[in-house]
């Protein structure tokens, strides 16, 4: 799962190349874009069936829900109510209600710890906090605030901000139904 900033203000084709490279190592690659990615790269994710923005997908026994961008960078448009309603109706209350939900968002939920700036101020997304409250994920993967690298417990969910991959950071997460996710930051 990729939580955005797949490029450093690069070209859309770079996103496609990254997804293709990762697919040589694993079958399942799902991603959202970050504020350092060109919004036009959504097409690259869509054509490779890796796009999680404003949708949910089932993979590896988990229900993944995604949101690209960062409120501060792409406008504070909030969470589309139809996404929260669709996720709640289809994923959380429907046929996959027994599956753990994982929220993959570039922006960290407001107040989650993964959104804390070096000056101590929280700069997370109220929209992501709202969506998390609606879908009650067991895991939130995010990354917008690079300095907030870490693992946090927030509103019943484990929140992981692995830090910037371009600096060699990533997270390995194991989600087992009925247990807290285990996380290793590298």
FIKOLZA-1660 file (N, C-alpha, C; in steps of 0.1 Angstrom, whole numbers, plus 5000, padded with zeros to 4 digits):
% residues 186
   i   px   py   pz ch aa at
   1 5008 4988 5000  A  X  N
   1 5000 5000 5000  A  X CA
   1 5009 5012 5000  A  X  C
   2 5006 5022 4992  A  X  N
   2 5013 5034 4990  A  X CA
   2 5005 5046 4994  A  X  C
   3 5010 5054 5004  A  X  N
   3 5002 5065 5009  A  X CA
   3 5005 5078 5003  A  X  C
   4 5010 5079 4991  A  X  N
   4 5012 5092 4985  A  X CA
   4 5027 5097 4985  A  X  C
   5 5028 5108 4978  A  X  N
   5 5042 5113 4975  A  X CA
   5 5050 5103 4968  A  X  C
   6 5044 5097 4958  A  X  N
   6 5051 5086 4950  A  X CA
   6 5062 5092 4941  A  X  C
   7 5061 5105 4939  A  X  N
   7 5071 5113 4931  A  X CA
   7 5075 5125 4940  A  X  C
   8 5085 5132 4935  A  X  N
   8 5089 5144 4942  A  X CA
   8 5086 5155 4932  A  X  C
   9 5073 5158 4930  A  X  N
   9 5068 5168 4920  A  X CA
   9 5072 5163 4906  A  X  C
  10 5071 5150 4904  A  X  N
  10 5075 5144 4891  A  X CA
  10 5063 5143 4881  A  X  C
  11 5065 5135 4871  A  X  N
  11 5056 5134 4860  A  X CA
  11 5046 5122 4863  A  X  C
  12 5034 5122 4857  A  X  N
  12 5025 5111 4859  A  X CA
  12 5031 5098 4855  A  X  C
  13 5039 5097 4845  A  X  N
  13 5044 5084 4840  A  X CA
  13 5053 5078 4851  A  X  C
  14 5059 5086 4859  A  X  N
  14 5068 5081 4870  A  X CA
  14 5059 5072 4880  A  X  C
  15 5047 5076 4882  A  X  N
  15 5038 5068 4891  A  X CA
  15 5036 5055 4885  A  X  C
  16 5033 5055 4872  A  X  N
  16 5030 5042 4865  A  X CA
  16 5042 5033 4865  A  X  C
  17 5054 5039 4863  A  X  N
  17 5067 5031 4864  A  X CA
  17 5069 5025 4878  A  X  C
  18 5066 5032 4888  A  X  N
  18 5067 5027 4902  A  X CA
  18 5058 5016 4904  A  X  C
  19 5045 5017 4900  A  X  N
  19 5035 5006 4902  A  X CA
  19 5040 4994 4894  A  X  C
  20 5045 4996 4882  A  X  N
  20 5049 4984 4874  A  X CA
  20 5061 4977 4881  A  X  C
  21 5070 4985 4886  A  X  N
  21 5082 4980 4893  A  X CA
  21 5078 4972 4906  A  X  C
  22 5069 4977 4914  A  X  N
  22 5064 4970 4926  A  X CA
  22 5057 4957 4922  A  X  C
  23 5050 4957 4911  A  X  N
  23 5042 4945 4907  A  X CA
  23 5052 4934 4903  A  X  C
  24 5064 4937 4901  A  X  N
  24 5074 4926 4899  A  X CA
  24 5077 4918 4912  A  X  C
  25 5073 4924 4923  A  X  N
  25 5076 4918 4936  A  X CA
  25 5064 4914 4944  A  X  C
  26 5052 4919 4940  A  X  N
  26 5039 4915 4947  A  X CA
  26 5028 4917 4937  A  X  C
  27 5018 4909 4939  A  X  N
  27 5006 4910 4930  A  X CA
  27 4997 4922 4933  A  X  C
  28 4996 4925 4946  A  X  N
  28 4987 4935 4951  A  X CA
  28 4994 4948 4954  A  X  C
  29 4991 4959 4946  A  X  N
  29 4997 4972 4948  A  X CA
  29 4985 4982 4947  A  X  C
  30 4982 4988 4958  A  X  N
  30 4971 4998 4959  A  X CA
  30 4978 5011 4964  A  X  C
  31 4973 5023 4959  A  X  N
  31 4979 5035 4962  A  X CA
  31 4969 5047 4962  A  X  C
  32 4973 5057 4969  A  X  N
  32 4967 5071 4968  A  X CA
  32 4979 5080 4965  A  X  C
  33 4975 5092 4959  A  X  N
  33 4985 5102 4956  A  X CA
  33 4987 5111 4968  A  X  C
  34 4998 5118 4968  A  X  N
  34 5001 5128 4978  A  X CA
  34 5002 5142 4971  A  X  C
  35 5004 5152 4979  A  X  N
  35 5005 5165 4974  A  X CA
  35 5018 5168 4966  A  X  C
  36 5028 5159 4966  A  X  N
  36 5040 5160 4958  A  X CA
  36 5038 5152 4945  A  X  C
  37 5026 5146 4943  A  X  N
  37 5023 5139 4930  A  X CA
  37 5014 5148 4921  A  X  C
  38 5016 5146 4908  A  X  N
  38 5007 5154 4899  A  X CA
  38 4993 5147 4900  A  X  C
  39 4982 5155 4902  A  X  N
  39 4969 5149 4902  A  X CA
  39 4966 5141 4890  A  X  C
  40 4972 5144 4878  A  X  N
  40 4969 5136 4866  A  X CA
  40 4974 5122 4867  A  X  C
  41 4982 5119 4877  A  X  N
  41 4987 5105 4878  A  X CA
  41 4977 5096 4883  A  X  C
  42 4965 5101 4887  A  X  N
  42 4954 5091 4890  A  X CA
  42 4951 5082 4878  A  X  C
  43 4953 5087 4866  A  X  N
  43 4951 5079 4854  A  X CA
  43 4960 5067 4854  A  X  C
  44 4973 5069 4858  A  X  N
  44 4983 5059 4858  A  X CA
  44 4979 5048 4868  A  X  C
  45 4973 5052 4880  A  X  N
  45 4969 5043 4890  A  X CA
  45 4957 5035 4885  A  X  C
  46 4947 5042 4879  A  X  N
  46 4935 5036 4874  A  X CA
  46 4938 5026 4863  A  X  C
  47 4946 5029 4854  A  X  N
  47 4949 5019 4843  A  X CA
  47 4956 5007 4848  A  X  C
  48 4963 5008 4859  A  X  N
  48 4970 4996 4865  A  X CA
  48 4962 4990 4876  A  X  C
  49 4949 4994 4878  A  X  N
  49 4940 4989 4888  A  X CA
  49 4946 4990 4902  A  X  C
  50 4954 5001 4905  A  X  N
  50 4960 5003 4918  A  X CA
  50 4954 5015 4925  A  X  C
  51 4944 5021 4919  A  X  N
  51 4939 5034 4925  A  X CA
  51 4929 5031 4936  A  X  C
  52 4932 5037 4948  A  X  N
  52 4923 5036 4959  A  X CA
  52 4916 5049 4962  A  X  C
  53 4918 5060 4955  A  X  N
  53 4912 5073 4957  A  X CA
  53 4897 5072 4956  A  X  C
  54 4890 5076 4967  A  X  N
  54 4876 5076 4967  A  X CA
  54 4869 5063 4964  A  X  C
  55 4875 5052 4968  A  X  N
  55 4870 5039 4966  A  X CA
  55 4874 5029 4976  A  X  C
  56 4869 5017 4976  A  X  N
  56 4873 5006 4985  A  X CA
  56 4876 4994 4976  A  X  C
  57 4885 4986 4981  A  X  N
  57 4889 4974 4974  A  X CA
  57 4892 4963 4985  A  X  C
  58 4889 4951 4981  A  X  N
  58 4892 4939 4990  A  X CA
  58 4905 4933 4985  A  X  C
  59 4914 4931 4994  A  X  N
  59 4927 4924 4991  A  X CA
  59 4932 4918 5003  A  X  C
  60 4937 4906 5002  A  X  N
  60 4944 4899 5013  A  X CA
  60 4935 4898 5026  A  X  C
  61 4922 4896 5024  A  X  N
  61 4913 4895 5035  A  X CA
  61 4910 4908 5042  A  X  C
  62 4913 4919 5036  A  X  N
  62 4911 4932 5042  A  X CA
  62 4903 4941 5033  A  X  C
  63 4896 4951 5039  A  X  N
  63 4889 4961 5031  A  X CA
  63 4897 4974 5031  A  X  C
  64 4902 4978 5020  A  X  N
  64 4910 4990 5019  A  X CA
  64 4902 5001 5014  A  X  C
  65 4903 5013 5021  A  X  N
  65 4895 5025 5017  A  X CA
  65 4906 5036 5015  A  X  C
  66 4905 5044 5004  A  X  N
  66 4915 5054 5002  A  X CA
  66 4911 5068 4999  A  X  C
  67 4920 5077 5001  A  X  N
  67 4918 5091 4998  A  X CA
  67 4931 5098 4994  A  X  C
  68 4932 5103 4982  A  X  N
  68 4944 5110 4978  A  X CA
  68 4945 5124 4983  A  X  C
  69 4957 5130 4982  A  X  N
  69 4958 5144 4985  A  X CA
  69 4959 5148 4999  A  X  C
  70 4961 5161 5001  A  X  N
  70 4961 5166 5015  A  X CA
  70 4953 5179 5015  A  X  C
  71 4944 5180 5025  A  X  N
  71 4935 5191 5026  A  X CA
  71 4942 5204 5024  A  X  C
  72 4954 5206 5030  A  X  N
  72 4961 5219 5029  A  X CA
  72 4967 5221 5015  A  X  C
  73 4969 5211 5008  A  X  N
  73 4975 5213 4995  A  X CA
  73 4965 5213 4983  A  X  C
  74 4955 5205 4984  A  X  N
  74 4946 5204 4973  A  X CA
  74 4932 5210 4976  A  X  C
  75 4931 5218 4986  A  X  N
  75 4919 5225 4990  A  X CA
  75 4911 5217 5000  A  X  C
  76 4905 5223 5009  A  X  N
  76 4898 5217 5021  A  X CA
  76 4884 5212 5016  A  X  C
  77 4884 5203 5007  A  X  N
  77 4871 5199 5002  A  X CA
  77 4864 5189 5011  A  X  C
  78 4871 5184 5020  A  X  N
  78 4865 5174 5029  A  X CA
  78 4863 5160 5023  A  X  C
  79 4857 5152 5031  A  X  N
  79 4854 5138 5026  A  X CA
  79 4840 5139 5019  A  X  C
  80 4840 5134 5007  A  X  N
  80 4827 5134 5000  A  X CA
  80 4818 5125 5008  A  X  C
  81 4806 5130 5011  A  X  N
  81 4796 5122 5019  A  X CA
  81 4793 5109 5012  A  X  C
  82 4793 5109 4999  A  X  N
  82 4789 5097 4992  A  X CA
  82 4799 5086 4994  A  X  C
  83 4812 5090 4996  A  X  N
  83 4822 5080 4999  A  X CA
  83 4820 5073 5013  A  X  C
  84 4818 5081 5023  A  X  N
  84 4815 5076 5036  A  X CA
  84 4803 5068 5036  A  X  C
  85 4793 5072 5029  A  X  N
  85 4780 5064 5028  A  X CA
  85 4782 5051 5021  A  X  C
  86 4789 5052 5010  A  X  N
  86 4792 5039 5002  A  X CA
  86 4800 5029 5010  A  X  C
  87 4811 5034 5016  A  X  N
  87 4819 5025 5024  A  X CA
  87 4811 5019 5036  A  X  C
  88 4804 5028 5043  A  X  N
  88 4796 5022 5054  A  X CA
  88 4786 5012 5049  A  X  C
  89 4779 5016 5039  A  X  N
  89 4768 5007 5034  A  X CA
  89 4773 4994 5028  A  X  C
  90 4783 4995 5019  A  X  N
  90 4788 4984 5011  A  X CA
  90 4798 4976 5019  A  X  C
  91 4808 4983 5024  A  X  N
  91 4820 4976 5030  A  X CA
  91 4818 4972 5044  A  X  C
  92 4813 4982 5052  A  X  N
  92 4812 4980 5066  A  X CA
  92 4799 4973 5071  A  X  C
  93 4789 4974 5064  A  X  N
  93 4776 4968 5068  A  X CA
  93 4771 4957 5059  A  X  C
  94 4778 4955 5048  A  X  N
  94 4774 4946 5038  A  X CA
  94 4781 4932 5039  A  X  C
  95 4783 4926 5028  A  X  N
  95 4788 4913 5027  A  X CA
  95 4802 4911 5033  A  X  C
  96 4810 4922 5034  A  X  N
  96 4824 4921 5039  A  X CA
  96 4825 4927 5053  A  X  C
  97 4814 4927 5060  A  X  N
  97 4814 4933 5074  A  X CA
  97 4823 4927 5083  A  X  C
  98 4827 4914 5081  A  X  N
  98 4836 4907 5090  A  X CA
  98 4851 4911 5087  A  X  C
  99 4854 4918 5076  A  X  N
  99 4867 4921 5072  A  X CA
  99 4872 4933 5080  A  X  C
 100 4885 4933 5084  A  X  N
 100 4891 4945 5090  A  X CA
 100 4892 4956 5079  A  X  C
 101 4889 4969 5083  A  X  N
 101 4890 4980 5074  A  X CA
 101 4904 4987 5076  A  X  C
 102 4910 4990 5065  A  X  N
 102 4923 4998 5065  A  X CA
 102 4920 5011 5057  A  X  C
 103 4923 5022 5063  A  X  N
 103 4921 5035 5057  A  X CA
 103 4935 5039 5052  A  X  C
 104 4937 5041 5039  A  X  N
 104 4950 5046 5033  A  X CA
 104 4947 5060 5028  A  X  C
 105 4953 5069 5035  A  X  N
 105 4951 5083 5032  A  X CA
 105 4964 5091 5032  A  X  C
 106 4967 5099 5023  A  X  N
 106 4979 5107 5024  A  X CA
 106 4979 5116 5036  A  X  C
 107 4968 5122 5038  A  X  N
 107 4966 5131 5050  A  X CA
 107 4963 5123 5062  A  X  C
 108 4970 5126 5073  A  X  N
 108 4967 5119 5086  A  X CA
 108 4954 5125 5092  A  X  C
 109 4946 5117 5099  A  X  N
 109 4935 5123 5106  A  X CA
 109 4939 5133 5116  A  X  C
 110 4932 5143 5118  A  X  N
 110 4935 5154 5127  A  X CA
 110 4935 5149 5141  A  X  C
 111 4946 5152 5148  A  X  N
 111 4948 5148 5162  A  X CA
 111 4952 5134 5165  A  X  C
 112 4957 5127 5154  A  X  N
 112 4960 5113 5155  A  X CA
 112 4975 5111 5160  A  X  C
 113 4983 5121 5160  A  X  N
 113 4997 5120 5163  A  X CA
 113 5005 5119 5151  A  X  C
 114 5000 5113 5140  A  X  N
 114 5007 5112 5128  A  X CA
 114 5007 5125 5120  A  X  C
 115 5000 5135 5126  A  X  N
 115 4999 5148 5120  A  X CA
 115 5006 5159 5128  A  X  C
 116 5014 5155 5137  A  X  N
 116 5021 5165 5145  A  X CA
 116 5033 5171 5139  A  X  C
 117 5033 5184 5138  A  X  N
 117 5045 5192 5133  A  X CA
 117 5056 5193 5143  A  X  C
 118 5068 5196 5139  A  X  N
 118 5079 5197 5149  A  X CA
 118 5076 5208 5159  A  X  C
 119 5068 5218 5156  A  X  N
 119 5065 5228 5166  A  X CA
 119 5054 5224 5176  A  X  C
 120 5049 5212 5175  A  X  N
 120 5039 5206 5184  A  X CA
 120 5025 5208 5179  A  X  C
 121 5023 5216 5169  A  X  N
 121 5010 5219 5164  A  X CA
 121 5005 5207 5155  A  X  C
 122 4992 5204 5156  A  X  N
 122 4986 5193 5148  A  X CA
 122 4981 5199 5135  A  X  C
 123 4984 5192 5124  A  X  N
 123 4981 5198 5111  A  X CA
 123 4973 5187 5103  A  X  C
 124 4966 5178 5109  A  X  N
 124 4959 5167 5102  A  X CA
 124 4946 5172 5096  A  X  C
 125 4940 5162 5089  A  X  N
 125 4928 5165 5082  A  X CA
 125 4916 5162 5090  A  X  C
 126 4907 5172 5092  A  X  N
 126 4894 5170 5099  A  X CA
 126 4886 5160 5090  A  X  C
 127 4887 5161 5077  A  X  N
 127 4879 5152 5068  A  X CA
 127 4883 5137 5071  A  X  C
 128 4896 5135 5072  A  X  N
 128 4901 5121 5075  A  X CA
 128 4896 5116 5088  A  X  C
 129 4896 5125 5098  A  X  N
 129 4891 5121 5111  A  X CA
 129 4877 5118 5111  A  X  C
 130 4869 5125 5103  A  X  N
 130 4855 5123 5101  A  X CA
 130 4853 5109 5094  A  X  C
 131 4860 5107 5083  A  X  N
 131 4859 5094 5076  A  X CA
 131 4863 5082 5086  A  X  C
 132 4874 5084 5093  A  X  N
 132 4878 5073 5102  A  X CA
 132 4867 5070 5113  A  X  C
 133 4861 5081 5118  A  X  N
 133 4850 5079 5127  A  X CA
 133 4838 5071 5121  A  X  C
 134 4836 5074 5108  A  X  N
 134 4824 5067 5102  A  X CA
 134 4827 5052 5099  A  X  C
 135 4840 5049 5095  A  X  N
 135 4842 5035 5090  A  X CA
 135 4850 5027 5101  A  X  C
 136 4855 5033 5111  A  X  N
 136 4861 5026 5122  A  X CA
 136 4872 5016 5117  A  X  C
 137 4883 5021 5111  A  X  N
 137 4893 5012 5106  A  X CA
 137 4901 5006 5118  A  X  C
 138 4907 4995 5116  A  X  N
 138 4917 4989 5125  A  X CA
 138 4931 4995 5123  A  X  C
 139 4933 5000 5111  A  X  N
 139 4946 5006 5107  A  X CA
 139 4944 5018 5098  A  X  C
 140 4952 5028 5100  A  X  N
 140 4952 5040 5092  A  X CA
 140 4967 5041 5087  A  X  C
 141 4969 5041 5074  A  X  N
 141 4982 5044 5068  A  X CA
 141 4982 5058 5062  A  X  C
 142 4991 5066 5066  A  X  N
 142 4992 5080 5061  A  X CA
 142 5006 5084 5059  A  X  C
 143 5009 5097 5056  A  X  N
 143 5022 5101 5054  A  X CA
 143 5025 5116 5052  A  X  C
 144 5015 5124 5050  A  X  N
 144 5017 5138 5046  A  X CA
 144 5027 5146 5055  A  X  C
 145 5026 5144 5068  A  X  N
 145 5035 5151 5077  A  X CA
 145 5048 5143 5079  A  X  C
 146 5058 5145 5071  A  X  N
 146 5070 5136 5070  A  X CA
 146 5077 5136 5084  A  X  C
 147 5076 5146 5092  A  X  N
 147 5083 5147 5105  A  X CA
 147 5076 5139 5115  A  X  C
 148 5064 5134 5113  A  X  N
 148 5056 5127 5123  A  X CA
 148 5057 5112 5121  A  X  C
 149 5068 5108 5116  A  X  N
 149 5070 5093 5114  A  X CA
 149 5068 5086 5127  A  X  C
 150 5060 5075 5127  A  X  N
 150 5058 5068 5139  A  X CA
 150 5045 5059 5139  A  X  C
 151 5043 5053 5150  A  X  N
 151 5031 5044 5151  A  X CA
 151 5023 5050 5163  A  X  C
 152 5010 5052 5161  A  X  N
 152 5002 5059 5171  A  X CA
 152 4989 5050 5173  A  X  C
 153 4983 5051 5185  A  X  N
 153 4970 5046 5188  A  X CA
 153 4961 5057 5189  A  X  C
 154 4950 5057 5181  A  X  N
 154 4940 5068 5180  A  X CA
 154 4926 5063 5178  A  X  C
 155 4917 5066 5186  A  X  N
 155 4903 5062 5185  A  X CA
 155 4901 5047 5181  A  X  C
 156 4908 5038 5187  A  X  N
 156 4907 5024 5185  A  X CA
 156 4914 5019 5173  A  X  C
 157 4922 5028 5166  A  X  N
 157 4929 5023 5154  A  X CA
 157 4944 5025 5156  A  X  C
 158 4952 5017 5149  A  X  N
 158 4966 5019 5149  A  X CA
 158 4969 5028 5137  A  X  C
 159 4976 5039 5139  A  X  N
 159 4979 5049 5128  A  X CA
 159 4994 5048 5126  A  X  C
 160 4997 5046 5113  A  X  N
 160 5011 5044 5109  A  X CA
 160 5015 5055 5099  A  X  C
 161 5025 5063 5102  A  X  N
 161 5031 5072 5093  A  X CA
 161 5046 5067 5091  A  X  C
 162 5049 5061 5080  A  X  N
 162 5062 5055 5079  A  X CA
 162 5073 5065 5076  A  X  C
 163 5070 5077 5073  A  X  N
 163 5080 5087 5069  A  X CA
 163 5083 5086 5054  A  X  C
 164 5091 5095 5049  A  X  N
 164 5093 5095 5034  A  X CA
 164 5102 5083 5029  A  X  C
 165 5096 5076 5019  A  X  N
 165 5104 5065 5013  A  X CA
 165 5117 5070 5007  A  X  C
 166 5117 5082 5001  A  X  N
 166 5129 5087 4995  A  X CA
 166 5140 5088 5005  A  X  C
 167 5137 5088 5018  A  X  N
 167 5148 5088 5028  A  X CA
 167 5150 5074 5034  A  X  C
 168 5144 5064 5027  A  X  N
 168 5146 5050 5031  A  X CA
 168 5137 5045 5041  A  X  C
 169 5126 5052 5044  A  X  N
 169 5116 5048 5054  A  X CA
 169 5105 5040 5048  A  X  C
 170 5100 5031 5055  A  X  N
 170 5088 5023 5051  A  X CA
 170 5083 5016 5063  A  X  C
 171 5071 5010 5062  A  X  N
 171 5066 5002 5073  A  X CA
 171 5061 4988 5068  A  X  C
 172 5064 4978 5077  A  X  N
 172 5058 4965 5074  A  X CA
 172 5047 4963 5085  A  X  C
 173 5035 4959 5080  A  X  N
 173 5024 4958 5089  A  X CA
 173 5017 4945 5087  A  X  C
 174 5014 4938 5098  A  X  N
 174 5006 4926 5097  A  X CA
 174 4993 4928 5104  A  X  C
 175 4982 4926 5097  A  X  N
 175 4969 4927 5102  A  X CA
 175 4962 4913 5103  A  X  C
 176 4960 4909 5115  A  X  N
 176 4953 4896 5118  A  X CA
 176 4940 4899 5124  A  X  C
 177 4929 4895 5118  A  X  N
 177 4916 4898 5124  A  X CA
 177 4915 4894 5139  A  X  C
 178 4909 4903 5147  A  X  N
 178 4908 4901 5161  A  X CA
 178 4920 4905 5169  A  X  C
 179 4931 4909 5163  A  X  N
 179 4943 4913 5170  A  X CA
 179 4947 4927 5166  A  X  C
 180 4955 4934 5174  A  X  N
 180 4960 4947 5171  A  X CA
 180 4970 4945 5159  A  X  C
 181 4971 4954 5149  A  X  N
 181 4981 4952 5139  A  X CA
 181 4995 4953 5145  A  X  C
 182 5004 4946 5140  A  X  N
 182 5018 4947 5144  A  X CA
 182 5025 4955 5133  A  X  C
 183 5034 4964 5138  A  X  N
 183 5041 4973 5128  A  X CA
 183 5056 4973 5131  A  X  C
 184 5064 4973 5120  A  X  N
 184 5078 4975 5121  A  X CA
 184 5081 4986 5112  A  X  C
 185 5087 4997 5118  A  X  N
 185 5092 5008 5109  A  X CA
 185 5106 5006 5106  A  X  C
 186 5110 5008 5093  A  X  N
 186 5124 5008 5089  A  X CA
 186 5127 5021 5082  A  X  C
% end
